[in-house]
Amino acid sequence: MPYRLTPRMLQSFRNDLTGFHDLFTGSRCSGWQLEELIWRAINSDPATGHHALWREAGHDDQADITVRINGRDIPLQIKSGKVTRPRNVNHQILTISGHRLTRFDGDFEAITEYLNHRPAEIISVSYRRLDDDQGLSHEYTMRHIDSEVLTGLYPDNWEHRGTSYYQTNNQGVIFKLTPNMSWQIWWTIPEYLFENGPTFII
């Protein structure tokens, strides 16, 4: 079951988002700023006994935040992500960018092995700028993705189309590797595989 923030943690996150936009009215929270705010939120509820560790500007592609609960470590990656509803598809999809995998030098065996054994759950915090008759506001929506749905790849199943390589696992997640972007991985996840969390409008 994906890690979830408690109501107190979520209130702390909302408060910090509000404080950010009180200072920076026209811009969104960047990726590393979201990491810090979620780390602060997790540590804001001492009653849970959850202890979060975050390294600013870290390069650990296994976890941005590690939450320790009763001696057990839960690795989390914090991503933005974009939700769309493509034509001829009856559900929404969430697209998330992952790390660049240049170090594997195009070795599909090694890339597949790595992707199949990523331990981190993902908390996606997508953003939408709202600018209407009511004025400017900022919408952040939290979603949870279990690491298990991002596995099930085979080295020989990558299909070369255009400038990228694609593979779909048996749960319906589309994986895209982009060599011209330093072998960055992208996940396209159907909505039945992620859990919607709260939406904050600031």
Rosetta blueprint (number, residue, H / E / L):
1 M L
2 P L
3 Y L
4 R L
5 L L
6 T L
7 P H
8 R H
9 M H
10 L H
11 Q H
12 S H
13 F H
14 R H
15 N H
16 D H
17 L H
18 T H
19 G H
20 F H
21 H H
22 D H
23 L H
24 F L
25 T L
26 G L
27 S L
28 R L
29 C L
30 S L
31 G H
32 W H
33 Q H
34 L H
35 E H
36 E H
37 L H
38 I H
39 W H
40 R H
41 A H
42 I H
43 N H
44 S L
45 D L
46 P H
47 A H
48 T H
49 G L
50 H L
51 H E
52 A E
53 L E
54 W E
55 R L
56 E L
57 A L
58 G L
59 H L
60 D L
61 D L
62 Q L
63 A L
64 D L
65 I E
66 T E
67 V E
68 R E
69 I E
70 N L
71 G L
72 R E
73 D E
74 I E
75 P E
76 L E
77 Q E
78 I E
79 K E
80 S L
81 G L
82 K E
83 V E
84 T E
85 R L
86 P L
87 R L
88 N L
89 V L
90 N L
91 H L
92 Q L
93 I E
94 L E
95 T E
96 I E
97 S E
98 G E
99 H E
100 R E
101 L L
102 T H
103 R H
104 F H
105 D L
106 G L
107 D L
108 F H
109 E H
110 A H
111 I H
112 T H
113 E H
114 Y H
115 L H
116 N H
117 H L
118 R L
119 P L
120 A L
121 E E
122 I E
123 I E
124 S E
125 V E
126 S E
127 Y E
128 R E
129 R E
130 L E
131 D E
132 D E
133 D L
134 Q L
135 G E
136 L E
137 S E
138 H E
139 E E
140 Y E
141 T E
142 M E
143 R E
144 H E
145 I E
146 D L
147 S H
148 E H
149 V H
150 L H
151 T L
152 G L
153 L L
154 Y L
155 P H
156 D H
157 N H
158 W L
159 E E
160 H E
161 R E
162 G L
163 T L
164 S E
165 Y E
166 Y E
167 Q E
168 T E
169 N L
170 N L
171 Q L
172 G L
173 V L
174 I E
175 F E
176 K E
177 L E
178 T E
179 P H
180 N H
181 M H
182 S L
183 W L
184 Q E
185 I E
186 W E
187 W E
188 T E
189 I E
190 P E
191 E H
192 Y H
193 L H
194 F L
195 E E
196 N E
197 G E
198 P E
199 T E
200 F E
201 I E
202 I L
